[in-house]
Amino acid sequence: MIRTYKRKLILSTEQSNRIASWIGACRVVYNLGMEIKNKSYKDKKLSVSKYDLMKQLPDLKQDYDWIKDVPSQSLQAALDRLENSYKNFFRGGGYPKFASKNKYNSILLKSVSIEGRFAIIPKIGAIKMFKDAEIKGTPKTATIIKDVTGFFICIQCNDVPKKFDSESQTIGLDMGIANFCADSNGGFISNPRHFKKYERLLRIENRSLARKKKGSNRWKAQAKRLAVLHHKIADVRKDFLHKESTKIAKSNSVVFMEDLNIKNMSKNKNLSKHILDAGWGLFKTMMSYKTEVVLVNPQYTSQTCSNCGAVDSKSRKSQSEYECTTCGFEEHADTNAAKDIKSKGIALSRKRKSVDYALALEPLHLGVRVCQK
């Protein structure tokens, strides 16, 4: 399996200045590439590919030493990033914008190795990381991110073993807002509502920023204070999600979850803030690299009786009450949904195994000719 490890870096002033210069150089290459693509299409109706832009990098390095200092693969990755933004536009996304200094804050390194608490990167050598859990697997790429609290490195590794040993137990999870999660065993995880705890403080800091002249020193100091607060909320949320996903993964070899379209669900103005604050998508990602996750169709899971299988919207009396109109089975609505998710997931897993078994047997029949007398 593939896993990404994020570690905070301990850098000298020289190292931090050099990496910041690299990020700035990649931003310049990104913006130059966009300018060439836009001008070429506007003047001559020609589409310039990323490979055409990459051929111009050697000439650009000859003119600017500070661009020459950046690893070549990182400059190419900046053009890959530009190409992906245009592909996203043609798929229905927004038109690409020039990268601003405040938002372009990362650089991709395609060559990295690990030696204890040190990451070895091109042209700089060993950079020290804060002490944390051992990095397992084979490092492939690394992304250095300049954050409001310092520099971080995200190392992507292949061939990473599962974090926990598999057990025979399975569980179904129903994600919610009143409760963060309900499982098929009758357990509940309460929703901590992280954003609500800091909402008043965020309002105060935002008001303070709005009262300062944009671009002034006081405005910059307040903007950094606000960014640090947002960073703290994100860290608190991640800590909660990691702890809860670890508890579930330790005792379950397979976790069944709904395949929710969070992007569409968050378009609801009344629920979007609560859905995004809960972090369902990040929770699913964490579960997927800690244990096996099977996603099931969420359709009718809240209306289906886990006892007899009858589907009726009238069975759900309220947010928490469920009483089957067919068999009279009573259960907490979220627990009933979690049980239904588990049963659907088991049926889906069996179907996949039977298909895989049939495909495995299929080559045995190739080349066999049936003879008739």
C-alpha positions in Angstrom: 0.0 0.0 0.0 1.0 3.7 -0.5 1.2 6.0 2.5 2.3 9.6 2.9 4.2 10.6 6.1 4.2 14.3 7.1 7.0 15.6 9.3 8.0 19.0 10.5 11.5 20.1 9.6 14.3 21.6 11.7 16.1 23.9 9.3 19.0 26.3 9.5 18.5 29.8 8.3 20.5 29.0 5.1 18.4 25.9 4.4 15.1 27.7 5.0 16.1 30.6 2.8 17.2 28.3 0.0 14.0 26.2 0.0 11.9 29.4 0.1 13.9 30.6 -3.0 13.2 27.3 -4.7 9.4 27.6 -4.1 9.6 31.2 -5.5 11.4 30.0 -8.6 8.9 27.2 -9.2 6.1 29.9 -8.9 7.9 32.0 -11.5 8.2 29.0 -13.9 4.5 28.3 -13.3 3.4 31.8 -14.1 5.7 32.1 -17.2 4.3 28.8 -18.5 0.8 30.2 -18.1 1.7 33.4 -19.8 3.2 31.6 -22.8 0.1 29.3 -23.1 -2.3 32.1 -22.9 -0.4 34.4 -25.4 0.1 31.5 -27.8 -3.5 30.6 -27.9 -4.7 34.2 -28.1 -2.3 35.3 -30.9 -2.0 32.1 -33.0 -4.7 29.7 -31.7 -2.0 27.2 -30.8 -2.0 25.0 -27.8 1.4 24.7 -26.0 2.0 21.4 -24.1 4.0 21.0 -21.0 6.7 19.2 -23.0 7.1 22.3 -25.2 7.5 24.4 -22.1 10.0 22.0 -20.6 12.2 22.3 -23.7 12.6 26.0 -22.8 13.8 25.4 -19.2 17.6 25.0 -20.2 17.6 28.5 -21.8 15.8 29.9 -18.8 18.4 28.5 -16.5 21.2 30.1 -18.5 19.6 33.5 -18.0 18.8 33.2 -14.2 21.2 31.5 -11.7 18.5 31.4 -9.0 16.4 29.2 -11.3 19.4 27.1 -12.2 19.8 26.3 -8.4 16.4 24.5 -8.3 16.4 20.7 -9.1 15.3 20.1 -12.7 12.6 17.7 -11.7 11.0 20.2 -9.4 10.8 22.8 -12.2 9.2 20.1 -14.4 6.8 19.3 -11.6 5.7 23.0 -11.6 4.8 22.6 -15.3 3.0 19.4 -14.5 1.0 21.3 -11.9 0.1 23.9 -14.6 -0.9 21.2 -17.0 -3.2 19.6 -14.4 -4.9 22.9 -13.7 -5.8 23.2 -17.4 -7.0 19.6 -17.5 -9.2 20.4 -14.5 -10.6 23.4 -16.4 -11.6 21.3 -19.4 -13.3 18.9 -17.1 -15.5 21.7 -15.8 -13.4 23.4 -13.2 -12.4 27.1 -13.0 -10.0 28.8 -15.4 -6.4 28.7 -14.1 -5.1 31.8 -12.3 -1.6 33.1 -11.9 0.0 31.7 -8.8 0.3 34.3 -6.0 3.1 34.5 -3.5 0.8 33.7 -0.6 -0.8 30.6 -2.1 2.0 28.9 -4.0 3.8 27.4 -1.0 5.2 24.0 -2.0 7.8 22.2 -4.1 7.9 18.6 -5.3 11.1 16.6 -5.1 11.2 13.4 -7.1 14.4 12.0 -5.5 14.5 11.5 -1.7 15.9 9.0 0.8 15.6 8.6 4.6 18.4 8.0 7.1 17.0 8.0 10.6 15.7 11.4 11.5 17.2 12.9 8.3 15.7 13.3 4.8 18.3 13.4 2.0 17.2 15.8 -0.8 19.0 16.9 -3.9 21.5 19.9 -3.8 20.9 20.5 -0.1 21.7 17.1 1.4 20.5 16.0 4.9 17.6 18.0 6.5 16.5 17.2 10.0 13.0 16.2 10.9 11.2 16.3 14.3 11.2 13.0 16.1 8.2 10.9 15.2 7.1 7.4 14.3 9.4 5.4 12.0 8.9 5.9 8.3 8.2 2.6 6.7 8.3 1.6 3.0 10.3 2.8 0.0 10.4 6.6 -0.4 9.4 7.8 -3.9 8.7 11.5 -3.8 8.6 14.3 -1.3 6.8 17.6 -1.1 8.2 20.4 1.1 5.4 22.8 2.2 6.0 26.3 3.7 3.3 26.7 6.3 2.5 29.5 8.7 4.1 27.5 11.5 7.2 26.5 9.6 8.4 24.0 6.9 6.9 20.5 6.6 7.9 17.6 4.4 5.4 15.0 3.0 7.1 11.8 2.0 5.2 9.3 -0.2 6.3 5.7 0.3 5.4 2.5 -1.5 5.2 -1.0 -0.1 4.0 0.1 3.3 2.6 -2.7 5.4 -0.8 -2.4 7.1 -0.5 -0.5 10.4 -2.4 -3.2 12.4 -2.7 -6.9 12.1 -5.9 -8.2 10.5 -8.6 -9.7 12.7 -11.8 -11.5 11.7 -14.1 -8.8 13.1 -16.0 -6.5 10.7 -18.0 -3.4 11.4 -20.4 -1.0 9.7 -20.2 2.8 10.2 -22.9 5.4 9.7 -21.5 8.9 9.5 -23.7 11.8 10.9 -23.8 15.2 12.4 -25.7 14.8 15.6 -23.3 11.9 16.3 -20.0 11.9 14.4 -20.4 8.1 13.9 -22.6 5.2 14.9 -21.4 1.6 14.5 -23.2 -1.7 13.9 -22.3 -2.9 17.4 -24.4 -0.1 19.0 -21.5 2.2 19.8 -21.5 6.0 19.2 -18.8 8.6 18.7 -20.0 12.0 19.7 -19.4 15.0 17.4 -16.8 17.3 19.0 -17.8 20.2 16.7 -14.3 21.7 16.6 -15.2 24.8 14.6 -18.0 25.8 17.0 -15.5 25.8 19.9 -13.3 28.4 18.1 -16.1 30.3 16.2 -16.3 33.2 18.6 -12.5 33.6 18.7 -12.4 33.4 14.9 -15.0 36.1 14.6 -12.9 38.4 16.9 -9.7 37.8 14.9 -11.5 38.3 11.6 -13.0 41.6 12.8 -9.6 42.8 14.0 -8.1 42.0 10.5 -10.9 43.9 8.7 -10.2 47.0 10.8 -6.6 47.2 9.7 -5.2 48.7 6.5 -4.6 45.9 4.0 -0.8 45.4 3.4 0.3 47.3 6.5 2.6 45.7 9.1 -0.2 45.4 11.6 -2.4 43.8 8.9 0.3 41.3 8.1 0.8 40.4 11.8 -3.0 40.0 12.3 -3.3 37.9 9.1 -0.6 35.6 10.5 -2.3 35.4 13.8 -5.6 34.4 12.1 -3.8 31.8 9.9 -2.2 30.2 13.0 -5.7 29.9 14.6 -7.0 28.1 11.5 -4.0 25.9 11.6 -4.7 25.0 15.2 -8.3 24.1 14.4 -7.2 21.8 11.6 -4.6 20.1 13.9 -7.2 19.5 16.6 -9.6 18.0 14.0 -6.8 15.7 12.6 -5.9 14.6 16.1 -9.4 13.5 16.9 -9.8 11.7 13.5 -6.5 9.9 14.0 -7.4 8.7 17.5 -10.9 7.4 16.5 -9.8 5.8 13.3 -7.0 4.0 15.1 -9.3 2.6 17.8 -11.6 1.2 15.1 -8.7 -0.2 12.9 -7.1 -2.0 15.9 -10.1 -4.3 16.4 -11.6 -4.6 12.9 -10.1 -6.1 9.7 -12.8 -4.7 7.4 -14.8 -1.5 7.9 -17.9 -0.9 5.8 -18.7 2.8 5.1 -21.1 4.7 2.8 -19.7 6.0 -0.4 -20.9 9.6 0.3 -20.6 12.4 -2.3 -19.4 15.0 0.2 -18.9 17.7 -2.5 -22.6 17.7 -3.4 -23.7 17.3 0.2 -21.7 20.4 1.2 -23.7 22.5 -1.2 -26.5 22.5 1.3 -26.1 25.9 3.0 -27.6 24.7 6.3 -25.4 21.7 6.6 -22.2 22.5 4.7 -20.4 24.0 7.7 -21.2 21.0 9.9 -20.3 18.4 7.2 -16.9 20.0 6.4 -16.2 20.5 10.1 -16.8 16.8 10.8 -14.1 15.8 8.3 -15.7 12.6 6.9 -13.5 12.6 3.8 -10.3 12.7 5.9 -11.6 10.1 8.2 -12.3 7.7 5.3 -8.7 8.3 4.0 -7.2 7.6 7.4 -9.3 4.4 7.7 -8.2 3.2 4.3 -4.5 3.1 5.1 -5.0 1.6 8.6 -7.3 -1.2 7.6 -9.5 -2.5 4.7 -12.4 -0.2 3.8 -15.3 -1.3 1.7 -17.6 1.5 0.3 -21.3 0.7 -0.2 -24.1 2.6 -1.9 -25.7 4.9 0.6 -29.1 4.7 -1.1 -32.0 3.8 1.3 -29.6 2.8 4.2 -31.6 5.0 6.6 -34.9 3.6 5.5 -34.1 -0.1 5.4 -34.9 -2.4 8.3 -31.8 -4.3 9.5 -34.0 -7.1 10.9 -36.3 -7.9 7.9 -34.9 -5.8 5.1 -38.1 -3.9 4.4 -37.7 -0.4 2.9 -40.0 2.3 4.1 -39.3 6.0 4.7 -42.1 6.1 7.3 -40.1 3.6 9.5 -37.7 6.4 10.5 -39.8 8.3 13.0 -37.2 11.0 13.8 -33.5 11.7 13.8 -32.9 9.0 16.4 -36.0 6.7 16.4 -36.5 3.8 14.0 -39.5 1.5 14.1 -40.1 -0.9 11.2 -43.6 -0.6 9.7 -43.4 -4.2 8.6 -42.0 -6.2 11.5 -42.2 -3.7 14.3 -38.4 -3.9 15.0 -37.2 -0.9 17.1 -33.6 0.5 17.1 -31.7 3.7 17.2 -31.9 5.1 13.7 -28.2 5.5 13.2 -27.4 2.0 14.7 -30.0 0.5 12.3 -28.4 2.3 9.4 -24.9 1.1 10.4 -26.2 -2.5 10.5 -27.7 -2.1 7.1 -24.4 -0.7 5.8 -22.6 -3.8 7.2 -25.0 -6.3 5.6 -24.7 -4.5 2.2 -20.9 -4.4 2.5 -20.8 -8.2 3.3 -23.0 -8.9 0.3 -20.8 -6.7 -1.9 -17.6 -8.4 -0.7 -19.0 -11.8 -1.4 -20.1 -10.8 -4.9 -16.6 -9.4 -5.7 -14.9 -12.6 -4.4 -17.2 -14.7 -6.6 -16.4 -12.5 -9.7 -12.6 -12.7 -8.9 -12.8 -16.5 -8.5 -14.7 -16.8 -11.9 -12.0 -14.6 -13.6 -9.3 -16.7 -12.1 -10.8 -19.9 -13.5 -11.5 -18.4 -16.9 -7.9 -18.8 -18.3 -8.2 -22.5 -17.5 -10.8 -22.8 -20.2 -8.9 -21.0 -22.9 -7.6 -23.3 -25.6 -10.1 -26.1 -24.7 -12.0 -27.3 -27.8 -15.2 -29.2 -27.4 -15.5 -32.1 -29.8 -18.9 -33.4 -30.8 -19.4 -36.9 -32.3 
